[in-house]
Amino acid sequence: MSNFVSEILPEGIFFAADINLTISKLDAQGNVICQVQDHGSKILRWPKRKALIGYVGRAKLGNESM
């Protein structure tokens, strides 16, 4: 399970998320062969540090994992 919290405060916006990422390996038919856990960031600075993007769940854009 993923956790993501955001809160708007007078000082700015507060973002927090867990660091566990699930990576799945698929066969040619799209069936899951195996899954592993890795650590990574679910909060990204983009573009040129003018915005923050946070995500949980199946974070993919097209076929690219976040």
mmCIF file of the N, C-alpha and C atoms, coordinates in Angstrom:
data_MODEL
# 
_entry.id   MODEL 
# 
loop_
_atom_site.group_PDB 
_atom_site.id 
_atom_site.type_symbol 
_atom_site.label_atom_id 
_atom_site.label_alt_id 
_atom_site.label_comp_id 
_atom_site.label_asym_id 
_atom_site.label_entity_id 
_atom_site.label_seq_id 
_atom_site.pdbx_PDB_ins_code 
_atom_site.Cartn_x 
_atom_site.Cartn_y 
_atom_site.Cartn_z 
_atom_site.occupancy 
_atom_site.B_iso_or_equiv 
_atom_site.pdbx_formal_charge 
_atom_site.auth_seq_id 
_atom_site.auth_comp_id 
_atom_site.auth_asym_id 
_atom_site.auth_atom_id 
_atom_site.pdbx_PDB_model_num 
ATOM 1   N N  . MET A 1 1  ? 0.841  -1.169  0.000   1.00 0.00 ? 1  MET A N  1 
ATOM 2   C CA . MET A 1 1  ? 0.000  0.000   0.000   1.00 0.00 ? 1  MET A CA 1 
ATOM 3   C C  . MET A 1 1  ? 0.890  1.237   0.000   1.00 0.00 ? 1  MET A C  1 
ATOM 4   N N  . SER A 1 2  ? 0.497  2.233   -0.774  1.00 0.00 ? 2  SER A N  1 
ATOM 5   C CA . SER A 1 2  ? 1.240  3.484   -0.863  1.00 0.00 ? 2  SER A CA 1 
ATOM 6   C C  . SER A 1 2  ? 0.595  4.538   0.014   1.00 0.00 ? 2  SER A C  1 
ATOM 7   N N  . ASN A 1 3  ? 1.439  5.429   0.515   1.00 0.00 ? 3  ASN A N  1 
ATOM 8   C CA . ASN A 1 3  ? 0.962  6.548   1.325   1.00 0.00 ? 3  ASN A CA 1 
ATOM 9   C C  . ASN A 1 3  ? 1.455  7.847   0.715   1.00 0.00 ? 3  ASN A C  1 
ATOM 10  N N  . PHE A 1 4  ? 0.549  8.791   0.574   1.00 0.00 ? 4  PHE A N  1 
ATOM 11  C CA . PHE A 1 4  ? 0.887  10.111  0.062   1.00 0.00 ? 4  PHE A CA 1 
ATOM 12  C C  . PHE A 1 4  ? 0.028  11.120  0.797   1.00 0.00 ? 4  PHE A C  1 
ATOM 13  N N  . VAL A 1 5  ? 0.655  12.162  1.350   1.00 0.00 ? 5  VAL A N  1 
ATOM 14  C CA . VAL A 1 5  ? -0.059 13.184  2.112   1.00 0.00 ? 5  VAL A CA 1 
ATOM 15  C C  . VAL A 1 5  ? 0.322  14.546  1.552   1.00 0.00 ? 5  VAL A C  1 
ATOM 16  N N  . SER A 1 6  ? -0.673 15.396  1.353   1.00 0.00 ? 6  SER A N  1 
ATOM 17  C CA . SER A 1 6  ? -0.393 16.786  1.000   1.00 0.00 ? 6  SER A CA 1 
ATOM 18  C C  . SER A 1 6  ? -1.311 17.676  1.831   1.00 0.00 ? 6  SER A C  1 
ATOM 19  N N  . GLU A 1 7  ? -0.767 18.805  2.254   1.00 0.00 ? 7  GLU A N  1 
ATOM 20  C CA . GLU A 1 7  ? -1.536 19.741  3.069   1.00 0.00 ? 7  GLU A CA 1 
ATOM 21  C C  . GLU A 1 7  ? -1.129 21.154  2.706   1.00 0.00 ? 7  GLU A C  1 
ATOM 22  N N  . ILE A 1 8  ? -2.111 22.020  2.569   1.00 0.00 ? 8  ILE A N  1 
ATOM 23  C CA . ILE A 1 8  ? -1.838 23.423  2.257   1.00 0.00 ? 8  ILE A CA 1 
ATOM 24  C C  . ILE A 1 8  ? -1.786 24.200  3.573   1.00 0.00 ? 8  ILE A C  1 
ATOM 25  N N  . LEU A 1 9  ? -0.660 24.838  3.820   1.00 0.00 ? 9  LEU A N  1 
ATOM 26  C CA . LEU A 1 9  ? -0.426 25.629  5.028   1.00 0.00 ? 9  LEU A CA 1 
ATOM 27  C C  . LEU A 1 9  ? -0.117 27.066  4.638   1.00 0.00 ? 9  LEU A C  1 
ATOM 28  N N  . PRO A 1 10 ? -0.185 28.019  5.568   1.00 0.00 ? 10 PRO A N  1 
ATOM 29  C CA . PRO A 1 10 ? 0.176  29.404  5.240   1.00 0.00 ? 10 PRO A CA 1 
ATOM 30  C C  . PRO A 1 10 ? 1.605  29.527  4.708   1.00 0.00 ? 10 PRO A C  1 
ATOM 31  N N  . GLU A 1 11 ? 2.508  28.634  5.159   1.00 0.00 ? 11 GLU A N  1 
ATOM 32  C CA . GLU A 1 11 ? 3.913  28.681  4.744   1.00 0.00 ? 11 GLU A CA 1 
ATOM 33  C C  . GLU A 1 11 ? 4.141  28.047  3.385   1.00 0.00 ? 11 GLU A C  1 
ATOM 34  N N  . GLY A 1 12 ? 3.189  27.268  2.879   1.00 0.00 ? 12 GLY A N  1 
ATOM 35  C CA . GLY A 1 12 ? 3.342  26.581  1.597   1.00 0.00 ? 12 GLY A CA 1 
ATOM 36  C C  . GLY A 1 12 ? 2.617  25.253  1.615   1.00 0.00 ? 12 GLY A C  1 
ATOM 37  N N  . ILE A 1 13 ? 2.914  24.415  0.648   1.00 0.00 ? 13 ILE A N  1 
ATOM 38  C CA . ILE A 1 13 ? 2.281  23.098  0.541   1.00 0.00 ? 13 ILE A CA 1 
ATOM 39  C C  . ILE A 1 13 ? 3.234  22.043  1.082   1.00 0.00 ? 13 ILE A C  1 
ATOM 40  N N  . PHE A 1 14 ? 2.723  21.178  1.926   1.00 0.00 ? 14 PHE A N  1 
ATOM 41  C CA . PHE A 1 14 ? 3.504  20.105  2.545   1.00 0.00 ? 14 PHE A CA 1 
ATOM 42  C C  . PHE A 1 14 ? 3.200  18.801  1.801   1.00 0.00 ? 14 PHE A C  1 
ATOM 43  N N  . PHE A 1 15 ? 4.247  18.117  1.303   1.00 0.00 ? 15 PHE A N  1 
ATOM 44  C CA . PHE A 1 15 ? 4.116  16.816  0.651   1.00 0.00 ? 15 PHE A CA 1 
ATOM 45  C C  . PHE A 1 15 ? 4.900  15.780  1.432   1.00 0.00 ? 15 PHE A C  1 
ATOM 46  N N  . ALA A 1 16 ? 4.339  14.595  1.577   1.00 0.00 ? 16 ALA A N  1 
ATOM 47  C CA . ALA A 1 16 ? 5.064  13.477  2.191   1.00 0.00 ? 16 ALA A CA 1 
ATOM 48  C C  . ALA A 1 16 ? 4.573  12.192  1.543   1.00 0.00 ? 16 ALA A C  1 
ATOM 49  N N  . ALA A 1 17 ? 5.491  11.240  1.365   1.00 0.00 ? 17 ALA A N  1 
ATOM 50  C CA . ALA A 1 17 ? 5.134  9.948   0.775   1.00 0.00 ? 17 ALA A CA 1 
ATOM 51  C C  . ALA A 1 17 ? 6.103  8.887   1.280   1.00 0.00 ? 17 ALA A C  1 
ATOM 52  N N  . ASP A 1 18 ? 5.643  7.630   1.254   1.00 0.00 ? 18 ASP A N  1 
ATOM 53  C CA . ASP A 1 18 ? 6.557  6.542   1.597   1.00 0.00 ? 18 ASP A CA 1 
ATOM 54  C C  . ASP A 1 18 ? 7.546  6.348   0.444   1.00 0.00 ? 18 ASP A C  1 
ATOM 55  N N  . ILE A 1 19 ? 8.574  5.509   0.653   1.00 0.00 ? 19 ILE A N  1 
ATOM 56  C CA . ILE A 1 19 ? 9.626  5.352   -0.362  1.00 0.00 ? 19 ILE A CA 1 
ATOM 57  C C  . ILE A 1 19 ? 9.616  3.994   -1.038  1.00 0.00 ? 19 ILE A C  1 
ATOM 58  N N  . ASN A 1 20 ? 8.642  3.138   -0.731  1.00 0.00 ? 20 ASN A N  1 
ATOM 59  C CA . ASN A 1 20 ? 8.626  1.794   -1.311  1.00 0.00 ? 20 ASN A CA 1 
ATOM 60  C C  . ASN A 1 20 ? 8.005  1.804   -2.699  1.00 0.00 ? 20 ASN A C  1 
ATOM 61  N N  . LEU A 1 21 ? 8.746  1.291   -3.675  1.00 0.00 ? 21 LEU A N  1 
ATOM 62  C CA . LEU A 1 21 ? 8.277  1.171   -5.046  1.00 0.00 ? 21 LEU A CA 1 
ATOM 63  C C  . LEU A 1 21 ? 8.192  -0.308  -5.398  1.00 0.00 ? 21 LEU A C  1 
ATOM 64  N N  . THR A 1 22 ? 7.111  -0.724  -6.043  1.00 0.00 ? 22 THR A N  1 
ATOM 65  C CA . THR A 1 22 ? 6.973  -2.096  -6.509  1.00 0.00 ? 22 THR A CA 1 
ATOM 66  C C  . THR A 1 22 ? 7.284  -2.127  -7.999  1.00 0.00 ? 22 THR A C  1 
ATOM 67  N N  . ILE A 1 23 ? 8.235  -2.966  -8.382  1.00 0.00 ? 23 ILE A N  1 
ATOM 68  C CA . ILE A 1 23 ? 8.625  -3.095  -9.781  1.00 0.00 ? 23 ILE A CA 1 
ATOM 69  C C  . ILE A 1 23 ? 8.209  -4.485  -10.251 1.00 0.00 ? 23 ILE A C  1 
ATOM 70  N N  . SER A 1 24 ? 7.443  -4.541  -11.341 1.00 0.00 ? 24 SER A N  1 
ATOM 71  C CA . SER A 1 24 ? 6.949  -5.811  -11.869 1.00 0.00 ? 24 SER A CA 1 
ATOM 72  C C  . SER A 1 24 ? 7.648  -6.140  -13.175 1.00 0.00 ? 24 SER A C  1 
ATOM 73  N N  . LYS A 1 25 ? 8.020  -7.400  -13.351 1.00 0.00 ? 25 LYS A N  1 
ATOM 74  C CA . LYS A 1 25 ? 8.576  -7.904  -14.615 1.00 0.00 ? 25 LYS A CA 1 
ATOM 75  C C  . LYS A 1 25 ? 7.462  -8.672  -15.301 1.00 0.00 ? 25 LYS A C  1 
ATOM 76  N N  . LEU A 1 26 ? 7.179  -8.314  -16.569 1.00 0.00 ? 26 LEU A N  1 
ATOM 77  C CA . LEU A 1 26 ? 6.083  -8.921  -17.316 1.00 0.00 ? 26 LEU A CA 1 
ATOM 78  C C  . LEU A 1 26 ? 6.613  -9.786  -18.451 1.00 0.00 ? 26 LEU A C  1 
ATOM 79  N N  . ASP A 1 27 ? 5.855  -10.831 -18.807 1.00 0.00 ? 27 ASP A N  1 
ATOM 80  C CA . ASP A 1 27 ? 6.201  -11.630 -19.981 1.00 0.00 ? 27 ASP A CA 1 
ATOM 81  C C  . ASP A 1 27 ? 5.597  -10.972 -21.226 1.00 0.00 ? 27 ASP A C  1 
ATOM 82  N N  . ALA A 1 28 ? 5.761  -11.592 -22.382 1.00 0.00 ? 28 ALA A N  1 
ATOM 83  C CA . ALA A 1 28 ? 5.302  -11.018 -23.651 1.00 0.00 ? 28 ALA A CA 1 
ATOM 84  C C  . ALA A 1 28 ? 3.783  -10.823 -23.688 1.00 0.00 ? 28 ALA A C  1 
ATOM 85  N N  . GLN A 1 29 ? 3.032  -11.619 -22.924 1.00 0.00 ? 29 GLN A N  1 
ATOM 86  C CA . GLN A 1 29 ? 1.577  -11.495 -22.896 1.00 0.00 ? 29 GLN A CA 1 
ATOM 87  C C  . GLN A 1 29 ? 1.082  -10.500 -21.854 1.00 0.00 ? 29 GLN A C  1 
ATOM 88  N N  . GLY A 1 30 ? 1.998  -9.906  -21.097 1.00 0.00 ? 30 GLY A N  1 
ATOM 89  C CA . GLY A 1 30 ? 1.620  -8.937  -20.080 1.00 0.00 ? 30 GLY A CA 1 
ATOM 90  C C  . GLY A 1 30 ? 1.336  -9.521  -18.714 1.00 0.00 ? 30 GLY A C  1 
ATOM 91  N N  . ASN A 1 31 ? 1.648  -10.807 -18.536 1.00 0.00 ? 31 ASN A N  1 
ATOM 92  C CA . ASN A 1 31 ? 1.465  -11.458 -17.238 1.00 0.00 ? 31 ASN A CA 1 
ATOM 93  C C  . ASN A 1 31 ? 2.646  -11.159 -16.326 1.00 0.00 ? 31 ASN A C  1 
ATOM 94  N N  . VAL A 1 32 ? 2.380  -10.962 -15.043 1.00 0.00 ? 32 VAL A N  1 
ATOM 95  C CA . VAL A 1 32 ? 3.441  -10.667 -14.074 1.00 0.00 ? 32 VAL A CA 1 
ATOM 96  C C  . VAL A 1 32 ? 4.260  -11.929 -13.820 1.00 0.00 ? 32 VAL A C  1 
ATOM 97  N N  . ILE A 1 33 ? 5.574  -11.838 -14.063 1.00 0.00 ? 33 ILE A N  1 
ATOM 98  C CA . ILE A 1 33 ? 6.487  -12.953 -13.796 1.00 0.00 ? 33 ILE A CA 1 
ATOM 99  C C  . ILE A 1 33 ? 6.967  -12.874 -12.356 1.00 0.00 ? 33 ILE A C  1 
ATOM 100 N N  . CYS A 1 34 ? 7.379  -11.669 -11.929 1.00 0.00 ? 34 CYS A N  1 
ATOM 101 C CA . CYS A 1 34 ? 7.844  -11.470 -10.558 1.00 0.00 ? 34 CYS A CA 1 
ATOM 102 C C  . CYS A 1 34 ? 7.699  -10.007 -10.187 1.00 0.00 ? 34 CYS A C  1 
ATOM 103 N N  . GLN A 1 35 ? 7.743  -9.735  -8.884  1.00 0.00 ? 35 GLN A N  1 
ATOM 104 C CA . GLN A 1 35 ? 7.695  -8.375  -8.373  1.00 0.00 ? 35 GLN A CA 1 
ATOM 105 C C  . GLN A 1 35 ? 8.764  -8.217  -7.310  1.00 0.00 ? 35 GLN A C  1 
ATOM 106 N N  . VAL A 1 36 ? 9.392  -7.058  -7.281  1.00 0.00 ? 36 VAL A N  1 
ATOM 107 C CA . VAL A 1 36 ? 10.392 -6.745  -6.260  1.00 0.00 ? 36 VAL A CA 1 
ATOM 108 C C  . VAL A 1 36 ? 10.074 -5.372  -5.670  1.00 0.00 ? 36 VAL A C  1 
ATOM 109 N N  . GLN A 1 37 ? 10.566 -5.133  -4.470  1.00 0.00 ? 37 GLN A N  1 
ATOM 110 C CA . GLN A 1 37 ? 10.424 -3.844  -3.810  1.00 0.00 ? 37 GLN A CA 1 
ATOM 111 C C  . GLN A 1 37 ? 11.740 -3.096  -3.911  1.00 0.00 ? 37 GLN A C  1 
ATOM 112 N N  . ASP A 1 38 ? 11.665 -1.820  -4.183  1.00 0.00 ? 38 ASP A N  1 
ATOM 113 C CA . ASP A 1 38 ? 12.845 -0.970  -4.248  1.00 0.00 ? 38 ASP A CA 1 
ATOM 114 C C  . ASP A 1 38 ? 12.502 0.334   -3.543  1.00 0.00 ? 38 ASP A C  1 
ATOM 115 N N  . HIS A 1 39 ? 13.514 1.136   -3.255  1.00 0.00 ? 39 HIS A N  1 
ATOM 116 C CA . HIS A 1 39 ? 13.297 2.441   -2.631  1.00 0.00 ? 39 HIS A CA 1 
ATOM 117 C C  . HIS A 1 39 ? 13.497 3.529   -3.671  1.00 0.00 ? 39 HIS A C  1 
ATOM 118 N N  . GLY A 1 40 ? 12.654 4.526   -3.628  1.00 0.00 ? 40 GLY A N  1 
ATOM 119 C CA . GLY A 1 40 ? 12.769 5.647   -4.546  1.00 0.00 ? 40 GLY A CA 1 
ATOM 120 C C  . GLY A 1 40 ? 11.912 6.795   -4.057  1.00 0.00 ? 40 GLY A C  1 
ATOM 121 N N  . SER A 1 41 ? 11.887 7.863   -4.806  1.00 0.00 ? 41 SER A N  1 
ATOM 122 C CA . SER A 1 41 ? 11.122 9.035   -4.418  1.00 0.00 ? 41 SER A CA 1 
ATOM 123 C C  . SER A 1 41 ? 9.798  9.077   -5.164  1.00 0.00 ? 41 SER A C  1 
ATOM 124 N N  . LYS A 1 42 ? 8.729  9.387   -4.453  1.00 0.00 ? 42 LYS A N  1 
ATOM 125 C CA . LYS A 1 42 ? 7.415  9.553   -5.060  1.00 0.00 ? 42 LYS A CA 1 
ATOM 126 C C  . LYS A 1 42 ? 7.038  11.025  -5.157  1.00 0.00 ? 42 LYS A C  1 
ATOM 127 N N  . ILE A 1 43 ? 7.980  11.881  -4.831  1.00 0.00 ? 43 ILE A N  1 
ATOM 128 C CA . ILE A 1 43 ? 7.781  13.319  -4.972  1.00 0.00 ? 43 ILE A CA 1 
ATOM 129 C C  . ILE A 1 43 ? 8.925  13.840  -5.839  1.00 0.00 ? 43 ILE A C  1 
ATOM 130 N N  . LEU A 1 44 ? 8.578  14.466  -6.963  1.00 0.00 ? 44 LEU A N  1 
ATOM 131 C CA . LEU A 1 44 ? 9.571  14.896  -7.940  1.00 0.00 ? 44 LEU A CA 1 
ATOM 132 C C  . LEU A 1 44 ? 9.495  16.403  -8.139  1.00 0.00 ? 44 LEU A C  1 
ATOM 133 N N  . ARG A 1 45 ? 10.651 17.041  -8.318  1.00 0.00 ? 45 ARG A N  1 
ATOM 134 C CA . ARG A 1 45 ? 10.701 18.467  -8.668  1.00 0.00 ? 45 ARG A CA 1 
ATOM 135 C C  . ARG A 1 45 ? 10.734 18.555  -10.184 1.00 0.00 ? 45 ARG A C  1 
ATOM 136 N N  . TRP A 1 46 ? 9.783  19.339  -10.757 1.00 0.00 ? 46 TRP A N  1 
ATOM 137 C CA . TRP A 1 46 ? 9.723  19.418  -12.202 1.00 0.00 ? 46 TRP A CA 1 
ATOM 138 C C  . TRP A 1 46 ? 8.912  20.614  -12.606 1.00 0.00 ? 46 TRP A C  1 
ATOM 139 N N  . PRO A 1 47 ? 9.116  21.295  -13.661 1.00 0.00 ? 47 PRO A N  1 
ATOM 140 C CA . PRO A 1 47 ? 10.404 21.479  -14.334 1.00 0.00 ? 47 PRO A CA 1 
ATOM 141 C C  . PRO A 1 47 ? 11.181 22.600  -13.670 1.00 0.00 ? 47 PRO A C  1 
ATOM 142 N N  . LYS A 1 48 ? 12.443 22.509  -13.709 1.00 0.00 ? 48 LYS A N  1 
ATOM 143 C CA . LYS A 1 48 ? 13.349 23.534  -13.156 1.00 0.00 ? 48 LYS A CA 1 
ATOM 144 C C  . LYS A 1 48 ? 12.956 23.957  -11.754 1.00 0.00 ? 48 LYS A C  1 
ATOM 145 N N  . ARG A 1 49 ? 12.502 22.981  -10.958 1.00 0.00 ? 49 ARG A N  1 
ATOM 146 C CA . ARG A 1 49 ? 12.155 23.193  -9.547  1.00 0.00 ? 49 ARG A CA 1 
ATOM 147 C C  . ARG A 1 49 ? 11.018 24.196  -9.342  1.00 0.00 ? 49 ARG A C  1 
ATOM 148 N N  . LYS A 1 50 ? 10.169 24.398  -10.338 1.00 0.00 ? 50 LYS A N  1 
ATOM 149 C CA . LYS A 1 50 ? 9.044  25.325  -10.208 1.00 0.00 ? 50 LYS A CA 1 
ATOM 150 C C  . LYS A 1 50 ? 7.755  24.615  -9.835  1.00 0.00 ? 50 LYS A C  1 
ATOM 151 N N  . ALA A 1 51 ? 7.773  23.290  -9.801  1.00 0.00 ? 51 ALA A N  1 
ATOM 152 C CA . ALA A 1 51 ? 6.580  22.529  -9.446  1.00 0.00 ? 51 ALA A CA 1 
ATOM 153 C C  . ALA A 1 51 ? 6.992  21.236  -8.747  1.00 0.00 ? 51 ALA A C  1 
ATOM 154 N N  . LEU A 1 52 ? 6.117  20.723  -7.910  1.00 0.00 ? 52 LEU A N  1 
ATOM 155 C CA . LEU A 1 52 ? 6.299  19.410  -7.292  1.00 0.00 ? 52 LEU A CA 1 
ATOM 156 C C  . LEU A 1 52 ? 5.205  18.488  -7.806  1.00 0.00 ? 52 LEU A C  1 
ATOM 157 N N  . ILE A 1 53 ? 5.587  17.272  -8.120  1.00 0.00 ? 53 ILE A N  1 
ATOM 158 C CA . ILE A 1 53 ? 4.631  16.257  -8.547  1.00 0.00 ? 53 ILE A CA 1 
ATOM 159 C C  . ILE A 1 53 ? 4.765  15.079  -7.608  1.00 0.00 ? 53 ILE A C  1 
ATOM 160 N N  . GLY A 1 54 ? 3.654  14.615  -7.091  1.00 0.00 ? 54 GLY A N  1 
ATOM 161 C CA . GLY A 1 54 ? 3.665  13.442  -6.227  1.00 0.00 ? 54 GLY A CA 1 
ATOM 162 C C  . GLY A 1 54 ? 2.716  12.396  -6.771  1.00 0.00 ? 54 GLY A C  1 
ATOM 163 N N  . TYR A 1 55 ? 2.997  11.128  -6.503  1.00 0.00 ? 55 TYR A N  1 
ATOM 164 C CA . TYR A 1 55 ? 2.145  10.069  -7.018  1.00 0.00 ? 55 TYR A CA 1 
ATOM 165 C C  . TYR A 1 55 ? 2.140  8.859   -6.087  1.00 0.00 ? 55 TYR A C  1 
ATOM 166 N N  . VAL A 1 56 ? 1.129  8.052   -6.234  1.00 0.00 ? 56 VAL A N  1 
ATOM 167 C CA . VAL A 1 56 ? 1.028  6.760   -5.561  1.00 0.00 ? 56 VAL A CA 1 
ATOM 168 C C  . VAL A 1 56 ? 0.400  5.779   -6.541  1.00 0.00 ? 56 VAL A C  1 
ATOM 169 N N  . GLY A 1 57 ? 0.533  4.515   -6.251  1.00 0.00 ? 57 GLY A N  1 
ATOM 170 C CA . GLY A 1 57 ? -0.094 3.502   -7.097  1.00 0.00 ? 57 GLY A CA 1 
ATOM 171 C C  . GLY A 1 57 ? 0.731  3.200   -8.332  1.00 0.00 ? 57 GLY A C  1 
ATOM 172 N N  . ARG A 1 58 ? 0.057  2.870   -9.419  1.00 0.00 ? 58 ARG A N  1 
ATOM 173 C CA . ARG A 1 58 ? 0.706  2.459   -10.659 1.00 0.00 ? 58 ARG A CA 1 
ATOM 174 C C  . ARG A 1 58 ? 1.157  3.688   -11.426 1.00 0.00 ? 58 ARG A C  1 
ATOM 175 N N  . ALA A 1 59 ? 2.326  4.183   -11.115 1.00 0.00 ? 59 ALA A N  1 
ATOM 176 C CA . ALA A 1 59 ? 2.822  5.430   -11.683 1.00 0.00 ? 59 ALA A CA 1 
ATOM 177 C C  . ALA A 1 59 ? 3.549  5.147   -12.983 1.00 0.00 ? 59 ALA A C  1 
ATOM 178 N N  . LYS A 1 60 ? 2.823  5.214   -14.076 1.00 0.00 ? 60 LYS A N  1 
ATOM 179 C CA . LYS A 1 60 ? 3.401  5.024   -15.404 1.00 0.00 ? 60 LYS A CA 1 
ATOM 180 C C  . LYS A 1 60 ? 2.864  6.080   -16.356 1.00 0.00 ? 60 LYS A C  1 
ATOM 181 N N  . LEU A 1 61 ? 3.678  6.470   -17.282 1.00 0.00 ? 61 LEU A N  1 
ATOM 182 C CA . LEU A 1 61 ? 3.279  7.369   -18.346 1.00 0.00 ? 61 LEU A CA 1 
ATOM 183 C C  . LEU A 1 61 ? 3.594  6.623   -19.640 1.00 0.00 ? 61 LEU A C  1 
ATOM 184 N N  . GLY A 1 62 ? 2.570  6.154   -20.348 1.00 0.00 ? 62 GLY A N  1 
ATOM 185 C CA . GLY A 1 62 ? 2.792  5.262   -21.479 1.00 0.00 ? 62 GLY A CA 1 
ATOM 186 C C  . GLY A 1 62 ? 3.363  3.954   -20.965 1.00 0.00 ? 62 GLY A C  1 
ATOM 187 N N  . ASN A 1 63 ? 4.501  3.550   -21.460 1.00 0.00 ? 63 ASN A N  1 
ATOM 188 C CA . ASN A 1 63 ? 5.165  2.335   -20.983 1.00 0.00 ? 63 ASN A CA 1 
ATOM 189 C C  . ASN A 1 63 ? 6.310  2.642   -20.027 1.00 0.00 ? 63 ASN A C  1 
ATOM 190 N N  . GLU A 1 64 ? 6.519  3.915   -19.689 1.00 0.00 ? 64 GLU A N  1 
ATOM 191 C CA . GLU A 1 64 ? 7.625  4.313   -18.828 1.00 0.00 ? 64 GLU A CA 1 
ATOM 192 C C  . GLU A 1 64 ? 7.177  4.413   -17.375 1.00 0.00 ? 64 GLU A C  1 
ATOM 193 N N  . SER A 1 65 ? 7.899  3.753   -16.488 1.00 0.00 ? 65 SER A N  1 
ATOM 194 C CA . SER A 1 65 ? 7.642  3.877   -15.063 1.00 0.00 ? 65 SER A CA 1 
ATOM 195 C C  . SER A 1 65 ? 8.193  5.203   -14.567 1.00 0.00 ? 65 SER A C  1 
ATOM 196 N N  . MET A 1 66 ? 7.501  5.821   -13.610 1.00 0.00 ? 66 MET A N  1 
ATOM 197 C CA . MET A 1 66 ? 7.977  7.076   -13.053 1.00 0.00 ? 66 MET A CA 1 
ATOM 198 C C  . MET A 1 66 ? 9.269  6.850   -12.306 1.00 0.00 ? 66 MET A C  1 
# 
